[in-house]
Amino acid sequence: MSSNVVVAVDGTSGSGKSSTCRGVASRVGLRYLDTGAQFRAMTWFMLEQGVDVNDAEAVAARCAEPSIESGTDPLAPTIAVDGVDVSGPIRSAEVTAAVSPVSTVPQVRQRLLELQRSIIGEGGIVVEGRDIGSVVWPQAEVKVYLSADAAARARRRIAEHAHLGDVNTAEAGLLERDRIDSGRATAPLTMADGAVHIDTTHRTLDEVIDLVAGLVADADAVAEDHVAEDRA
């Protein structure tokens, strides 16, 4: 249906990006890329290697080493480091606690930016992250920014990851992640120019998928009109 469209979905942690992006990609026949999983994979590598994740210079010195491979099937996305499947380990409490400082290192962001752009390639993909529409692929035909209030995000996170503790603890962690992501000097979390803002607090997952899929359909229609004009 949408062979070349790029859908850039940014937003806060716990706002429903992953479920929405996988649902949209599956529905309209696109590939799917979770850039957050790549940052988690890099963080997992640093922890495995005994690197102090709070030492930016140490992280920068090692970030070119791991080979990170992202599978883009929305029904079964994969993430591997040096050929090792790390889909489970990157969701651990240890990685979750360490991913923000690793993600703020400019050399890490540049390394993964190049990887992300190479995967996006000629399009046909839904990409989720925090700076996709603003930095990674600002020319995306569809840009979306998802948000939800902190309490709703915390409840969702607890439902998905019981190890995060109680709702209050999870909410505090999400707000701290928001602060770090929004305040970093390199590629901060922000709503890209031209992005459609969708508040998911009181919407079901299906409702959000419907909204984003509708934006994709609109972009396809515009692209088809341009092709028809070029042929005329």
Beta strands, then each sheet from edge to edge (+ up, - down):
strand 1: 6-11
strand 2: 31-34
strand 3: 68-71
strand 4: 78-81
strand 5: 84-85
strand 6: 125-129
strand 7: 142-147
strand 8: 196-199
sheet 1: 2+ 6+ 1+ 7+ 8+
sheet 2: 3+ 4- 5+
end
